[in-house]
Amino acid sequence: MQRSATRILTTHTGSLPRPAALLRLLLEDQDKPGSNKDALDAAVRSAVAGVVQKQIECGLDIINDVEQGRTDYTVHVKDRLAGFDGPSAPPRGTGDDEFPELAALLKQFASPFQYRPACSGAIAWKDWPAAEVDMARAKQATAGAGALEVFMTSPSPGQIARYLKNDYYPDDAAYLDALAVTMAREYRAIVAAGFVLQLDCPDLAMSRHTVYPDVSLADYRKVIAANVAALNRAVADIPADRMRMHVCWGSTIDPHHNDIPLHDIIDIVLAAKPQAVSFPGANARHGHEWKVWRDVTLPAGKIIIPGVIDSTSNVVEHPELVADRIVQYARVVGPHNVIAGVDCGFGTFAGRVQVDTKIVWMKLKSLADGAALASRQLW
């Protein structure tokens, strides 16, 4: 991971909106897999090239391929790994009983990609070339772009286990272990290709209110500690400074009133091997949690990537507000330990548009402008 001793660097969480033409091709491929392979490949390549350039134009330092070829940040593994042929089911713990009016409103934002098969057999790679294509395409698109660093996302074992139901392995531990062993190949390959590996780990925070709301805090901490242990086994051969991780409470527009406080899980999160930790810090439920770092000692060598832009709001944050948020963190943990980020992805699920695409780019420009303002205050 890059550090700077003179300014605050900027990045985002990983996903950004996909062009309408690409969405149509992704939908066609969902209905008839492989039927439009050449057209889809060309559209993905074009989309990645376009968003790489726009990230640079916005002033972002650390960029990626923004997941243009995936329908979301987790489910693509069903096409690459054997063992996912069970019946489709939503992620564990989802429901809309508490706020039916809001649920009805949010249906207009729903992604058309809802196929989430259960694990019904032994997990193994069946389409490794698809992962290689992803990496080669991102490498080609970002070469010479002028980014300080390039990252690539991949779901953690715990996140896959949360998202794709287990109907095969005898228990959660065996399922996690199988995922860790199998996904380790992708994790190593991403780093070997020259990227920083971002492990997406929303399971560490959002599983509390979506999957385990009725267990004690102590028992929940045991669950996510097991997830972190599985992650650490999977990345045991990768240097910490070639990895970052993203933790969040979900990217949806909802009250977040049941979110577990960051303070209750941060020690377990920091026990994960990746050097940098990305987390929401801009939305109204978690904006105050910069204070957590007054009581938590950031381990030597670790970096935090707090979200200073809300990924669910169509309001463009003023650069001065962005700067204020950055400075709050920097004055607690040290400016060289902070990279400015975004709460979550703007294109977490293909076809789910919560923030107007034009506004997304405006917000990212404000992120870069705010980081420049903060840098002048801190150095």
C-alpha positions in Angstrom: 0.0 0.0 0.0 1.2 3.5 -0.9 1.6 6.0 1.9 2.2 9.7 1.6 4.2 12.0 4.0 3.0 15.1 2.2 -0.7 14.8 1.4 -3.9 12.7 1.9 -4.3 10.1 -0.8 -7.7 9.2 -2.2 -9.5 6.0 -3.3 -13.0 4.5 -3.3 -14.5 1.2 -2.3 -14.5 -0.7 -5.6 -17.7 -0.5 -7.6 -19.1 2.3 -9.7 -22.2 2.4 -12.0 -22.2 0.4 -15.3 -23.2 1.8 -18.7 -26.8 1.0 -19.8 -25.5 -0.9 -22.9 -23.3 -3.1 -20.7 -26.2 -3.8 -18.3 -28.4 -5.0 -21.2 -25.6 -7.5 -22.2 -25.2 -8.7 -18.7 -28.9 -9.4 -18.5 -28.8 -11.3 -21.8 -25.9 -13.3 -20.5 -27.8 -14.1 -17.3 -30.8 -15.5 -19.3 -28.6 -17.3 -21.9 -25.1 -17.8 -20.5 -22.4 -17.4 -23.2 -24.8 -16.4 -26.0 -23.3 -12.9 -26.4 -19.7 -13.6 -25.2 -17.8 -11.5 -27.8 -20.2 -8.5 -27.5 -20.1 -8.7 -23.7 -16.3 -8.9 -23.5 -16.0 -5.9 -25.8 -18.5 -3.9 -23.8 -16.8 -4.7 -20.5 -13.4 -3.8 -21.9 -14.7 -0.5 -23.2 -16.5 0.3 -19.9 -13.4 -0.5 -17.8 -11.2 1.7 -20.0 -13.7 4.6 -19.7 -14.1 4.4 -15.9 -10.3 4.1 -15.4 -9.9 7.4 -17.2 -12.7 9.1 -15.3 -11.3 8.1 -12.0 -8.0 9.8 -12.9 -9.9 12.9 -14.2 -11.7 13.1 -10.8 -8.3 13.2 -9.0 -8.4 9.7 -7.4 -4.9 8.3 -6.5 -5.8 4.7 -6.0 -8.1 3.2 -8.6 -9.5 -0.1 -9.9 -11.6 -1.6 -12.7 -14.7 -0.8 -10.7 -16.2 -4.3 -11.2 -17.7 -3.5 -14.6 -17.8 -7.1 -15.7 -19.5 -8.5 -12.5 -23.1 -8.3 -11.6 -22.1 -7.7 -8.0 -19.1 -8.0 -5.7 -19.9 -11.6 -4.5 -22.2 -13.6 -6.8 -19.8 -13.9 -9.7 -18.0 -16.7 -7.8 -20.9 -19.0 -8.7 -19.8 -19.0 -12.3 -16.2 -19.6 -11.5 -16.4 -22.2 -8.8 -17.9 -25.6 -8.9 -20.3 -26.5 -6.1 -22.9 -23.8 -6.5 -25.8 -25.5 -8.2 -28.3 -25.4 -5.4 -31.6 -23.5 -5.3 -31.4 -19.8 -5.4 -32.1 -18.0 -2.2 -31.6 -14.4 -0.9 -28.7 -13.8 1.5 -29.4 -15.0 5.0 -31.3 -12.5 7.2 -32.8 -10.3 4.5 -36.3 -9.1 4.9 -38.5 -6.0 4.8 -41.1 -6.7 7.5 -40.1 -3.8 9.8 -40.5 -0.9 7.3 -43.0 -2.0 4.6 -43.4 1.5 3.2 -39.6 1.9 2.7 -39.4 -1.6 1.3 -42.0 -0.7 -1.3 -40.1 2.5 -2.2 -36.8 0.7 -2.5 -38.2 -1.9 -5.0 -37.5 0.7 -7.7 -33.8 0.4 -6.9 -33.7 -3.4 -6.9 -31.1 -5.1 -9.0 -32.4 -7.4 -11.7 -29.7 -9.9 -10.9 -31.2 -12.0 -8.1 -29.8 -15.5 -8.8 -27.9 -16.7 -5.7 -27.5 -20.4 -5.8 -26.7 -22.4 -2.7 -23.6 -24.5 -2.2 -24.7 -28.0 -3.1 -21.3 -29.7 -3.7 -17.6 -29.6 -3.1 -16.1 -26.2 -3.9 -13.3 -26.1 -6.5 -12.3 -23.9 -9.4 -14.1 -24.7 -12.7 -13.4 -21.5 -14.7 -10.0 -20.1 -13.6 -9.5 -18.4 -17.0 -12.4 -16.0 -16.1 -10.4 -14.7 -13.2 -7.3 -14.4 -15.4 -9.3 -12.4 -18.0 -10.5 -10.0 -15.2 -6.9 -9.4 -14.1 -5.5 -9.0 -17.6 -8.2 -6.6 -18.6 -7.7 -4.5 -15.5 -3.9 -4.5 -16.0 -4.2 -3.4 -19.6 -6.8 -0.6 -18.8 -4.8 0.8 -15.9 -1.3 0.6 -17.5 0.0 4.1 -18.1 -3.2 5.7 -16.6 -1.2 7.6 -14.1 -2.7 6.1 -10.9 -0.5 5.9 -7.9 -1.7 2.4 -7.2 -4.3 -0.1 -8.6 -6.4 -2.5 -6.5 -8.7 -5.4 -7.3 -11.6 -6.6 -5.2 -12.4 -10.2 -4.2 -15.0 -11.4 -1.7 -13.7 -12.8 1.6 -14.6 -16.4 2.6 -16.9 -15.1 5.3 -18.7 -12.9 2.9 -19.3 -15.7 0.4 -20.6 -17.9 3.2 -23.0 -15.2 4.2 -24.2 -14.6 0.7 -24.4 -18.1 -0.8 -26.2 -20.6 1.5 -24.4 -23.8 2.5 -26.4 -26.9 1.7 -23.4 -29.3 1.4 -20.8 -28.9 4.1 -21.5 -30.3 7.6 -21.2 -26.9 9.4 -20.1 -23.3 8.9 -16.5 -24.1 9.9 -16.1 -26.6 7.1 -17.8 -24.3 4.6 -15.5 -21.4 5.6 -12.4 -23.6 5.3 -13.3 -24.9 1.9 -13.9 -21.3 0.7 -10.6 -20.1 2.2 -8.6 -22.9 0.6 -10.2 -22.4 -2.8 -10.3 -18.5 -2.9 -6.6 -18.4 -1.8 -5.7 -19.0 -5.4 -7.4 -15.9 -6.6 -6.1 -13.8 -3.8 -2.5 -14.8 -4.6 -3.0 -14.3 -8.3 -4.3 -10.7 -7.9 -1.2 -9.7 -5.9 1.1 -11.6 -8.3 -0.5 -9.6 -11.2 0.7 -6.4 -9.5 -2.5 -5.2 -7.8 -3.3 -4.5 -4.2 -5.9 -7.1 -3.1 -9.0 -5.7 -1.6 -10.9 -8.3 0.4 -14.6 -7.4 0.7 -15.7 -8.3 4.3 -19.2 -6.8 5.0 -19.9 -10.0 6.8 -17.9 -8.7 9.8 -20.4 -5.9 10.5 -23.7 -6.4 8.7 -24.1 -10.1 9.7 -24.9 -8.8 13.2 -28.3 -7.4 12.2 -29.0 -9.5 9.2 -28.0 -13.0 10.3 -27.3 -13.0 14.1 -29.6 -10.4 15.7 -30.6 -12.8 18.5 -27.3 -14.1 19.7 -25.2 -12.4 22.5 -22.5 -10.0 21.5 -19.9 -12.4 22.8 -21.2 -15.2 20.6 -21.4 -12.9 17.6 -17.8 -11.9 18.1 -16.9 -15.6 18.0 -18.6 -15.9 14.6 -16.7 -13.0 13.0 -13.5 -14.0 14.7 -13.8 -17.4 12.9 -14.4 -15.5 9.6 -11.2 -13.4 10.2 -9.3 -16.6 11.0 -10.4 -18.1 7.7 -9.4 -15.0 5.9 -6.0 -15.0 7.5 -5.5 -18.6 6.5 -6.4 -17.8 2.9 -3.9 -14.9 2.7 -1.1 -16.4 4.8 1.4 -16.2 2.0 0.6 -12.6 1.0 2.4 -9.6 2.5 0.1 -7.5 4.6 1.1 -4.3 2.7 -0.2 -5.8 -0.5 -3.8 -6.0 0.9 -6.7 -3.8 2.1 -10.1 -4.9 3.3 -13.6 -3.3 3.3 -16.0 -3.6 6.2 -19.5 -2.2 6.2 -23.1 -2.4 7.4 -24.6 -2.6 3.9 -24.9 -0.2 1.0 -28.7 0.2 1.0 -30.9 3.1 1.8 -32.3 2.1 5.2 -32.3 3.3 8.8 -29.2 1.4 9.9 -30.6 1.7 13.4 -29.6 -1.9 14.2 -26.0 -1.6 13.0 -23.5 -2.9 15.5 -21.2 -0.1 16.7 -17.7 -0.1 15.3 -16.3 -0.1 18.8 -17.8 -3.6 19.4 -15.9 -5.3 16.6 -12.9 -3.1 15.7 -10.4 -5.3 17.6 -11.4 -8.4 15.6 -11.3 -6.4 12.4 -7.8 -5.2 13.1 -6.7 -8.8 13.8 -7.1 -9.4 10.0 -3.8 -9.5 8.1 -4.5 -6.8 5.5 -2.6 -3.6 6.2 -5.5 -1.2 5.4 -9.1 -1.2 6.6 -11.8 0.6 4.7 -15.1 1.4 6.6 -18.1 3.9 6.4 -17.5 7.2 8.2 -19.8 9.6 6.3 -23.3 8.4 6.7 -25.5 9.7 9.5 -25.3 6.4 11.5 -21.6 6.1 11.6 -20.3 9.7 11.1 -19.5 10.0 14.8 -17.3 6.9 15.0 -14.1 8.7 14.2 -14.0 9.1 18.0 -13.5 5.3 18.3 -9.9 5.9 17.3 -9.3 7.9 20.5 -9.7 4.7 22.5 -8.3 2.2 20.0 -4.6 2.1 19.3 -4.0 1.7 15.6 -1.5 -1.2 15.3 1.9 -0.3 13.9 1.9 -0.4 10.1 -1.9 -0.3 9.7 -3.7 2.3 7.6 -7.4 3.3 7.8 -9.5 4.3 4.8 -12.6 6.0 6.4 -15.5 6.8 4.1 -15.8 10.6 3.9 -18.4 10.5 1.1 -21.8 8.9 1.5 -22.5 6.4 -1.2 -26.3 6.3 -0.8 -27.0 10.1 -1.0 -27.5 12.2 -4.0 -26.2 15.3 -2.2 -22.7 16.3 -3.3 -20.6 16.8 -0.2 -18.8 20.2 0.0 -15.0 19.8 -0.2 -14.8 21.7 3.1 -17.0 19.1 4.8 -14.9 16.3 3.3 -11.7 18.0 4.6 -13.3 18.3 8.1 -14.0 14.6 8.1 -10.5 13.7 7.0 -8.9 16.0 9.5 -10.9 14.4 12.4 -9.4 11.1 11.7 -5.9 12.3 10.8 -5.5 14.2 14.0 -6.3 11.1 16.0 -4.2 8.4 14.2 -1.8 10.6 12.2 -2.2 11.9 8.7 0.2 9.4 7.2 -2.1 6.6 8.4 -5.2 7.9 6.6 -6.4 7.5 3.0 -9.7 9.2 2.2 -12.4 6.9 0.8 -16.1 6.3 0.2 -18.5 4.6 2.5 -19.3 1.8 0.1 -19.6 1.1 -3.6 -21.8 3.2 -5.9 -22.4 0.2 -8.1 -22.5 -2.6 -5.6 -25.3 -4.4 -7.6 -25.5 -4.0 -11.3 -28.7 -2.2 -12.3 -29.4 -0.8 -8.8 -29.2 2.9 -9.2 -29.4 4.8 -5.8 -27.2 7.7 -6.8 -27.3 9.3 -10.3 -24.2 8.4 -12.3 -23.3 12.0 -13.0 -23.6 12.8 -9.3 -21.3 9.9 -8.5 -18.5 11.5 -10.4 -19.2 14.9 -8.9 -19.0 13.3 -5.4 -15.6 11.7 -6.3 -14.3 15.0 -7.5 -15.4 16.6 -4.2 -13.5 13.8 -2.4 -10.3 14.7 -4.2 -10.8 18.4 -3.7 -11.6 17.8 0.0 -8.4 15.7 0.4 -6.4 18.6 -1.1 -7.9 21.0 1.4 -7.2 18.7 4.3 -3.6 18.2 3.2 -3.0 21.9 3.3 -4.3 21.9 6.9 -2.3 18.9 8.0 1.1 19.6 6.5 
